[in-house]
Amino acid sequence: MYKLIAKLIINVAALFVVDYIIPGFEFADYQSLVIGAIVIGVVNTFIRPILQIVALPISILTLGIFAFLVNVSLLWVVALIVPGFTIDSFVTAMVASISLTLVTMFLNKLTKD
């Protein structure tokens, strides 16, 4: 239970940082930020692995670019689902996806013992 709460806090913090640094990637309030973190966590846990496996042949042919586009598309879909979470353009979603990955990796490294 502790690890789940810690991951949620890391995801919220990462989304907060990306919201601050990427124009066009915005949350209306803290409630939508937390809900967005929860939905992104659920999507990354259950839906993304299935899509990555299905898209594996295309990802191999495109040297991983298609896998990146799957991640960006999932982030875009989460923005459409969560009220108060907006992404202005697909390019913004691409930059935000890269930034979110980097910030999350950094925060995960900070919390490791």
N, C-alpha and C positions, 0 to 999 in steps of 0.2 A: 504494500500500500504506500509505503514511504517513497519507493522508486517512482511510482505512478504520479504522485504529487510533485516530486522533484522534476520529473520530465515536463509536467504541465507548467510549472513555474519557469523552467528554461524556455519552453515554447512561447509563453506569454512575453517573457523578457526579449526573446529574439524578434518576435513580431513587433514589439514596442520599438526596438532599435530600428528595424527596417521601416516601420511607419515614420519614424523621425527622419531617416536619411534619404528615403526614396520619395520624390514628389509623385503624386498620383496613386500611391499605395496608402490608403487612409482608412482608419477606423473612426466611427462617430463618437464612441465613448469606450470606457473600460469594460463594460459588459459585453459589447460586441467583440472586443479584443480577446476576452477570455473564451467566449463562445467560438470565435474563430480558431483559437489555439486548440480547443477540444475537437472541433470538426476536422481540422488539419491532422491532428493526431489519429483520429479514427480512420480518415481516408488513407493516411500513410501506412497504417497498420493493416488494414483489411483490403482496400481496393487497389492501391498502387502495386503491391506484389503480383496480384492477378493480372493486371494490365501489363506489367513488365514481362511476365512470362509469355503472355499471348503475343506481345510485340517483340519478343526476343529476336526472331529472324530478321525483322526490319531493322532493329537496333544494331545487329551485327553488320548488316549491309551498309548502314549509314554511320558506322563507327561510333555509335552511342548518341548521335544527335537526336534520333527519334526518342530514346529514353528520356533525354532532357526535355523534349517537347511534351512528352507524357506528363512529366512533373509540372511543367508550366501550365498545361491544360487543367490538371487537377487543382492547382492553386487558383486558376481562373474560375473553375466551377465552384470551389468553396466560396469565393467572393460573391458569386451569384446566389448562393444558398443562404449565406449568413447576412441578416439585415444589419446595416450599419458598416459593412465592409465593402469598400469599393476599390477597383483597380481600373485606371483610366484607359489603358491600352494594352495590347499584347506585348509590346516592347517593354512596357512598365512591368508586366507580369514576368517577363524573362529576366530583367535586371533584379527584380524583387526575389525571384526564385534562387538566383545565384547568391544574392546577398543573404537571404534567409538561411541557405545551406551553410555559408561561411560563418555567420554569426552563431548559428546553432552548434556547429562544430567547435568553435572557440569556447562557447559557454559550457559545452560538455567536457572539454579538456580542463577547464577551470574547476569543475566539480569532481573530477576523478581524484582518487586518493593516491 
